[in-house]
């Protein structure tokens, strides 16, 4: 039985990751604190005979120190930024994630990072069981409006948080990890996503209102 450490006690996605690992037969070790003490953390993981470390903490520092130790592999949780260098100037979090990857490259650790797309959980709250916190993006299902980037033809990948947990559980079975692990998921355009929302919440009445060159807002009304 593999022993997997999952960091990130306050990250909501951690619950789904732990659940997926347990269902797949892994033993899960959850460090609760002391991440700032790099040496002690490394010793704790080594004493627990950890096979792999899942880094489920949002990286929010310009500098990151990675302490090497014998045995485990690392799965980096910055799965939001598949094209990080293109977006680094738009948000500091992308830069922090890239810095973390640069530090990993300096070590002999085997690692991978997940690319999964958007979580469908956000559009099913509160009816869909999820550990994620509410976050408005593209659709507001409660108020019945959508903000669609561009002309709505851009495609995106969608999964549930449970899919992510299942994927990571099975990922632990692999002897070799690629630097990037992509989840093959459902894809659709943003306009198609809005159309699905309309079928559940109501029909579009009136004209789309363009409030910038790159965004269109549509009112979904019963």
C-alpha positions, -999 to +999 in steps of 0.1 A: +000+000+000+014+034-011+018+060+016+009+095+002+014+128+020-011+155+012-003+190+022-027+219+024-049+215+054-071+245+046-074+240+008-109+228-001-097+206-029-076+186-005-107+167+007-114+154-028-078+144-033-077+125+000-110+108-008-098+097-042-065+083-027-083+064+000-108+049-024-079+037-046-063+020-017-035+044-006-026+052+029-028+090+034-006+111+057-017+147+063+009+171+078-009+197+098+016+224+103+053+234+104+058+239+066+081+269+073+106+245+090+118+229+058+143+205+074+119+193+101+092+188+075+116+167+053+126+146+083+090+140+093+081+128+058+111+106+056+103+090+090+068+083+078+082+065+048+062+087+024+061+074-012+048+106-028+039+141-017+009+159-031+014+197-028-021+210-025-012+245-013-015+276-034+020+290-039+019+327-028+056+334-024+082+348-047+108+324-032+103+288-025+128+264-009+126+227-016+144+203+007+154+170-009+150+137+009+152+100-001+123+082-016+092+102-025+079+118-056+060+151-057+028+161-074+025+199-078-010+213-073-006+243-096-028+226-122-045+259-133-017+272-154-010+250-184+004+279-203+020+297-174+046+318-192+020+333-214-001+344-183+027+353-159+023+391-165-015+389-157-015+375-122+012+370-095-001+335-087+012+323-121+046+337-114+047+320-080+037+286-096+065+290-122+090+298-094+080+266-076+086+246-108+120+262-112+129+251-077+118+215-084+139+214-115+170+220-093+163+188-074+164+151-082+127+147-073+104+131-098+073+154-101+043+161-122+017+188-123-020+184-131-038+202-159-075+196-155-095+227-166-125+242-149-145+225-121-182+219-129-188+220-091-192+257-092-222+256-114-240+230-094-238+246-059-255+240-035-271+209-050-238+192-061-218+177-033-184+194-032-158+206-008-150+236-030-160+271-019-183+292-042-166+311-070-183+330-097-167+324-132-185+328-165-219+318-150-240+329-121-265+301-118-284+317-089-288+351-105-291+337-140-264+357-159-233+349-178-201+368-187-186+352-217-151+360-228-147+371-264-172+358-289-180+327-268-162+303-292-132+296-270-132+260-257-125+249-222-122+215-204-145+207-175-144+180-148-158+176-113-136+177-082-144+140-077-129+133-111-097+150-100-095+128-068-100+096-089-074+107-114-048+114-087-055+081-070-048+062-102-018+084-110-001+069-079+001+036-097+024+048-125+061+041-123+070+072-143+054+106-143+055+130-172+063+166-162+026+175-170-003+151-165-034+162-184-069+149-177-089+140-208-122+157-199-154+171-215-148+201-236-172+228-248-173+264-258-184+291-233-215+297-254-224+260-252-219+262-214-243+291-212-268+272-234-268+243-209-274+268-181-303+282-199-319+248-203-318+244-165-325+280-154-345+297-181-344+313-216-324+343-228-346+374-234-333+405-251-300+413-268-265+405-255-249+436-240-212+441-249-194+461-222-159+457-236-141+444-267-133+411-250-163+404-229-200+399-235-227+398-208-259+379-213-290+380-190-306+346-184-342+352-175-372+329-170 
